Amino acid sequence: MLRRLFFDFQYRWARPPWDRGLTPPEVIAQVESTPARGRALDLGCGTGTNTVYLAQNGFAAVGVDFSPKAIAAARARARRAKVAAEFHLADVSRLDSLAVREPFDLGLDIGCLHAIDAPTRARYAEHLARLTRPGAVFMLYAFSPRPADAPRHLIGFRNVGITPEQVQQLLAAHFSLERVEHGADRDARASAWYWFKRK
């Protein structure tokens, strides 16, 4: 509950540092190397930057976020861009209401999974597996927890983050890790891009 209030406050009254309105080059490269478009799912879509980009590039794109303000902004962005992206107000760990007409060919999560409480991550992984087809690509950007002596994150005063080992363990039952690129986020914290394939 506190996490939801934090994000909704950020979208309503501030300019969240993670919401720069730019699609990352990793996503652009993936789209440009994917000749066959299909259905794409953007988990933790925020104000819809990447969902709209996917729709503009031929995907039937669906975005999910639990912030009402973010979803309203995402729908407005899609209207301005004149694309038919679909947006759902929902918690990414509680997607039972997201009906699957056809499974998704591409999944995307830029900075959502690492903020989810560890006990609820298993539900996230189960929904992701249910919603994607065998052979689907799942792209994940996540950062690692801060060192033990670093200041805690504002969200519930938790040490937000997920290690590469935790990511692989979480998804191993249904996804194969194809590639990982390690780097650092805007605060020089360890982060990584992951490319998985649905088994």
FENBELPE-V719328 format. One record per pair of residues at least 4 apart in sequence whose C-alpha atoms are under 6 Angstrom apart, sorted by sequence separation. I is the first residue (numbers start at 1). GAP is how many residues later the second one is. D is the distance in whole Angstrom. If there is no record, write none. Layout:
BEGIN
i=I gap=GAP d=D
i=I gap=GAP d=D
END
This chain:
BEGIN
i=5 gap=4 d=6
i=8 gap=4 d=6
i=9 gap=4 d=6
i=10 gap=4 d=5
i=25 gap=4 d=6
i=48 gap=4 d=6
i=55 gap=4 d=5
i=78 gap=4 d=6
i=153 gap=4 d=5
i=166 gap=4 d=6
i=168 gap=4 d=6
i=171 gap=4 d=6
i=184 gap=4 d=5
i=185 gap=4 d=5
i=54 gap=5 d=5
i=55 gap=5 d=6
i=78 gap=5 d=5
i=152 gap=5 d=6
i=153 gap=5 d=6
i=184 gap=5 d=5
i=10 gap=6 d=6
i=55 gap=6 d=5
i=152 gap=6 d=6
i=153 gap=6 d=6
i=184 gap=6 d=4
i=185 gap=6 d=6
i=152 gap=7 d=5
i=183 gap=7 d=6
i=184 gap=7 d=5
i=183 gap=8 d=5
i=182 gap=9 d=6
i=183 gap=9 d=6
i=51 gap=10 d=6
i=182 gap=10 d=4
i=181 gap=11 d=5
i=51 gap=12 d=6
i=181 gap=12 d=5
i=180 gap=13 d=6
i=145 gap=14 d=6
i=180 gap=14 d=4
i=145 gap=15 d=6
i=179 gap=15 d=6
i=145 gap=16 d=4
i=179 gap=16 d=5
i=144 gap=17 d=4
i=145 gap=17 d=6
i=178 gap=17 d=5
i=45 gap=18 d=5
i=143 gap=18 d=5
i=144 gap=18 d=5
i=178 gap=18 d=5
i=45 gap=19 d=6
i=144 gap=19 d=5
i=177 gap=19 d=4
i=39 gap=20 d=5
i=44 gap=20 d=6
i=45 gap=20 d=6
i=176 gap=20 d=5
i=37 gap=21 d=6
i=38 gap=21 d=5
i=39 gap=21 d=5
i=40 gap=21 d=5
i=41 gap=21 d=5
i=42 gap=21 d=5
i=43 gap=21 d=5
i=44 gap=21 d=5
i=175 gap=21 d=6
i=176 gap=21 d=5
i=37 gap=22 d=5
i=39 gap=22 d=6
i=41 gap=22 d=6
i=175 gap=22 d=5
i=47 gap=23 d=5
i=62 gap=23 d=6
i=64 gap=23 d=6
i=66 gap=23 d=5
i=175 gap=23 d=4
i=46 gap=24 d=5
i=61 gap=24 d=5
i=62 gap=24 d=5
i=63 gap=24 d=5
i=64 gap=24 d=5
i=65 gap=24 d=5
i=66 gap=24 d=5
i=174 gap=24 d=6
i=175 gap=24 d=5
i=62 gap=25 d=6
i=64 gap=25 d=6
i=65 gap=25 d=6
i=66 gap=25 d=5
i=174 gap=25 d=5
i=47 gap=26 d=5
i=48 gap=26 d=4
i=52 gap=26 d=6
i=23 gap=27 d=6
i=47 gap=27 d=4
i=21 gap=28 d=6
i=103 gap=28 d=5
i=104 gap=28 d=4
i=114 gap=28 d=6
i=103 gap=29 d=5
i=104 gap=29 d=6
i=55 gap=30 d=6
i=93 gap=30 d=5
i=103 gap=30 d=5
i=106 gap=30 d=6
i=108 gap=30 d=6
i=110 gap=30 d=6
i=111 gap=30 d=6
i=93 gap=31 d=4
i=105 gap=31 d=4
i=106 gap=31 d=5
i=107 gap=31 d=4
i=108 gap=31 d=5
i=109 gap=31 d=5
i=110 gap=31 d=5
i=111 gap=31 d=5
i=106 gap=32 d=6
i=108 gap=32 d=6
i=115 gap=45 d=5
i=144 gap=46 d=6
i=114 gap=47 d=4
i=143 gap=47 d=6
i=144 gap=47 d=6
i=114 gap=48 d=5
i=143 gap=48 d=4
i=142 gap=49 d=6
i=142 gap=50 d=6
i=141 gap=51 d=6
i=141 gap=52 d=5
i=140 gap=53 d=6
i=140 gap=54 d=5
i=139 gap=55 d=6
i=139 gap=56 d=5
i=138 gap=57 d=6
i=138 gap=58 d=5
i=8 gap=59 d=5
i=137 gap=59 d=6
i=137 gap=60 d=5
i=136 gap=61 d=6
i=135 gap=62 d=6
i=136 gap=62 d=5
i=135 gap=63 d=5
i=40 gap=64 d=6
i=134 gap=64 d=5
i=39 gap=65 d=5
i=40 gap=65 d=6
i=134 gap=65 d=5
i=39 gap=66 d=5
i=40 gap=66 d=5
i=41 gap=66 d=5
i=42 gap=66 d=5
i=43 gap=66 d=5
i=38 gap=67 d=6
i=40 gap=67 d=6
i=44 gap=68 d=5
i=3 gap=152 d=6
END
